[in-house]
C-alpha cells in the first residue's frame, strides 16, 4: 500500500471520531482554567486560594468544542438562507 492510500483511511477515521465526540459531548473543559472556572492563586503563606473568575468560560469551566461551533454556525447560516 502506498503512503497516501494508508493516510486517507486514517484521516477519515480520526475525522469521524472527532465528529462523533462533538455530537456526543459538545462541551469540553476550559483550557485556561482546567475546568475549575477560576484561576488558582496562593496567599502569603503559600496556601492555595480562589483567584479571578475565568473570562473564557464565564466561570462555568466548560467551553464549546471547535467542531460543534462550526456545525452550529453552518446550521445557522443554512436556516437563515432558506427563509
Helices and strands as residue ranges (DSSP letters): H 3-24, E 27-29, E 38-42, E 48-53, E 62-64, H 66-82
